[in-house]
Amino acid sequence: MLHPMSHPDFPTPPHKRYFEDYVKGSVFEYGPIAVEEEEVIAFATRFDPQSIHTDRSAAARGPFKGLIASGWHTIGLLMRLLVDHYLSAVASFASPGVDEVRWIRPVRPGSQLRLRVSVLDTRLSRSKPDRGMVHSLVQGIDQEGEVVVSFKAMNLIGTRESSASQAG
Amino acid sequence: MLHPMSHPDFPTPPHKRYFEDYVKGSVFEYGPIAVEEEEVIAFATRFDPQSIHTDRSAAARGPFKGLIASGWHTIGLLMRLLVDHYLSAVASFASPGVDEVRWIRPVRPGSQLRLRVSVLDTRLSRSKPDRGMVHSLVQGIDQEGEVVVSFKAMNLIGTRESSASQAG
């Protein structure tokens, strides 16, 4: 069971952040980031050209009575907040993947999304002890406080100890 | 267990495609779509600004010895192929989510990605029998035939029968 300890932020900035700085149970919030109509349409025109995302008048007649952002666009906006504020800028390895992506509520142009990210678990790698896996619950929260999207992220992060030994 | 039956394509085009057209075990391939350096950098600059995706010279010194696409960009390119070729253009509901996203191999500018999509299961909704859930395995295949990314998609698709009864 997760016992949330909400922090204003990490003790270390992204360029001095390592595996050791991710503490199970910590919860962080960042943002907001704006969902802008022009970008909703441009993103979906390239990557998800369904009329609920690209065509304002067709979307107005559709199930959401207006444009909604592609779910992949919404995740992109949260990813931006993850990179700017949560991931290490110096010790992040490529992510192996994410699980349980859920688009819970429609996200409309004009929305403001905040990122809530909770450290679910951290495990030092047995085979490569210079790094560890951080499991995080990533949630997008709209301006009304509703969770609109969530997923579980896996991020491999290098340890401070290995970084120090390389520097020495 | 899945018994693949590879088809050249659906019997129906996207604008005449309904839940009944998705048959468990079917496997389709579409594409390719190009991974272009300019778009790799532009996408990541906005949504995933890590230097392995945005900075050619820093990436050249990094673990992949060159730029690689953001994993979210790679998925965006596959989503474009899904919308153009696989999903119904007339009976798709908003997707509830995807599972088991895995970034298996780096995707470099200049790559050509094909979409391979396998119908894993189909289930008519009990509570709303005008639609059903299609579970699909989505794989991105590069020009060397390697699977570079995969995820499991859930798509709610309306039935032809309900569409016909509405039209009548």
Interface residues (C-beta under 8 A of the other chain):
Chain A: R46 F47 D48 P49 Q50 I52 P63 F64 I68 S70 G71 W72 I75 G76 L77 M79 R80 V83 D84 L87 S92 F93 A94 S95 P96 G97 V98 D99 E100 V101 R102 W103 P106
Chain B: R46 F47 D48 P49 Q50 I52 P63 F64 I68 S70 G71 W72 I75 G76 L77 M79 R80 V83 D84 L87 S92 F93 A94 S95 P96 G97 V98 D99 E100 V101 R102 W103 P106
